[in-house]
Amino acid sequence: MNPLDQHLENEIEDGKEMTFLEHLEELRWHIVRAVGSIGVFAILAFIFIREIYDKVILAPSKPTFWTYQKMCELSKTTGFVDLCIEKLNFTLQSRQMAEQFTMALTSSLMVGLVFAFPYAFWELWRFIMPGLRKSERRAARGAVFFVTTLFFMGVLFGYYIVSPLAINFLANYQLDPRIVNEFDISSYISTLATLTLGCGLMFQMPIVVFVLSKIGIVTPHFMKTYRRHAFVVILILSAIITPSPDIYSQILVAMPLSLLYEVSIWVSGYVERLRLKEEKALMERGEYPMD
């Protein structure tokens, strides 16, 4: 049964019968409000776009960035001199007449998307939630909080850890000393946005596992059985995300992803325990469907 049909059936059971077109209209307004919230934050970001570029977007391109300073402190403590980043060997340029204005609009939209994410997801969740059964609603309690928290944790991880490591490696990599690194601002923004938002999505792993466990595709036994294979995949992903060849950067990225995998195993087990509990209750009432 698709979400709209389930939504309709549950509301009929609750005594709130609505037609299919009324449900589409309701969905439309949820989407309009979600997109509107992104637009509001994007406009605010565009008003302060110069400050955002100086303090946030271009910050990882400067040796004074927080991550680089901490890496230098770590290098003094551990004695690994290569960890300290004192220079980023590249310059940014704009080679098209409208490129800076276009990047201002694009960057504002991305900032708006990040800050409006909690409200936008909440709007969509308000439409989905009535289509869930009571037991599913209880199991999914706090979904907006957990999804939002994981998203921002991923964004911060991507911004402060993954992006600086990738930018440092790409900026200082040279095939020949005569080749000068002069990157277009659009290329820099694209790299920063892809890594930051990509990590925000990757941190949704426990939520994805929760959904897959609810529909029976994933089980805790399956995840435990293939744990070693998953860690290999995580290491490969870490190597792709951080083009830097040093093992420390890859381990730094792999650690939180491995932790998320372990959390996902617990989430899958929690879903399975709820399912077994519901089946037991149905059997005690004689309502469990028999083949």
Secondary structure as the mmCIF struct_conf table of DSSP 4:
data_model
#
loop_
_struct_conf.conf_type_id
_struct_conf.id
_struct_conf.beg_label_comp_id
_struct_conf.beg_label_asym_id
_struct_conf.beg_label_seq_id
_struct_conf.end_label_comp_id
_struct_conf.end_label_asym_id
_struct_conf.end_label_seq_id
HELX_RH_AL_P HELX_RH_AL_P1 PRO A 3 GLU A 13
TURN_TY1_P TURN_TY1_P1 ASP A 14 GLY A 15
HELX_RH_AL_P HELX_RH_AL_P2 PHE A 20 ILE A 47
TURN_TY1_P TURN_TY1_P2 PHE A 48 PHE A 48
HELX_RH_AL_P HELX_RH_AL_P3 ILE A 49 ILE A 52
HELX_RH_PI_P HELX_RH_PI_P1 TYR A 53 ILE A 57
BEND BEND1 LEU A 58 LEU A 58
HELX_RH_3T_P HELX_RH_3T_P1 ALA A 59 SER A 61
BEND BEND2 LYS A 62 LYS A 62
TURN_TY1_P TURN_TY1_P3 PRO A 63 THR A 64
BEND BEND3 PHE A 65 PHE A 65
HELX_RH_AL_P HELX_RH_AL_P4 TRP A 66 THR A 78
HELX_RH_3T_P HELX_RH_3T_P2 VAL A 81 LEU A 83
STRN STRN1 THR A 91 GLN A 93
BEND BEND4 GLN A 96 GLN A 96
TURN_TY1_P TURN_TY1_P4 MET A 97 ALA A 98
HELX_RH_AL_P HELX_RH_AL_P5 GLU A 99 ILE A 128
HELX_RH_3T_P HELX_RH_3T_P3 MET A 129 GLY A 131
BEND BEND5 LEU A 132 LEU A 132
HELX_RH_AL_P HELX_RH_AL_P6 LYS A 134 ALA A 139
TURN_TY1_P TURN_TY1_P5 ALA A 140 GLY A 142
HELX_RH_AL_P HELX_RH_AL_P7 ALA A 143 PHE A 157
HELX_RH_PI_P HELX_RH_PI_P2 GLY A 158 VAL A 162
HELX_RH_AL_P HELX_RH_AL_P8 SER A 163 ASN A 172
BEND BEND6 LEU A 175 ASP A 176
TURN_TY1_P TURN_TY1_P6 PRO A 177 ARG A 178
STRN STRN2 GLU A 182 ASP A 184
HELX_RH_AL_P HELX_RH_AL_P9 ILE A 185 MET A 202
TURN_TY1_P TURN_TY1_P7 PHE A 203 GLN A 204
HELX_RH_AL_P HELX_RH_AL_P10 MET A 205 LYS A 214
TURN_TY1_P TURN_TY1_P8 ILE A 215 GLY A 216
BEND BEND7 ILE A 217 ILE A 217
HELX_RH_AL_P HELX_RH_AL_P11 PRO A 220 THR A 225
TURN_TY1_P TURN_TY1_P9 TYR A 226 TYR A 226
HELX_RH_AL_P HELX_RH_AL_P12 ARG A 227 ILE A 241
HELX_RH_AL_P HELX_RH_AL_P13 ILE A 247 ARG A 285
TURN_TY1_P TURN_TY1_P10 GLY A 286 GLY A 286
BEND BEND8 TYR A 288 TYR A 288
HELX_LH_PP_P HELX_LH_PP_P1 PRO A 289 MET A 290
#
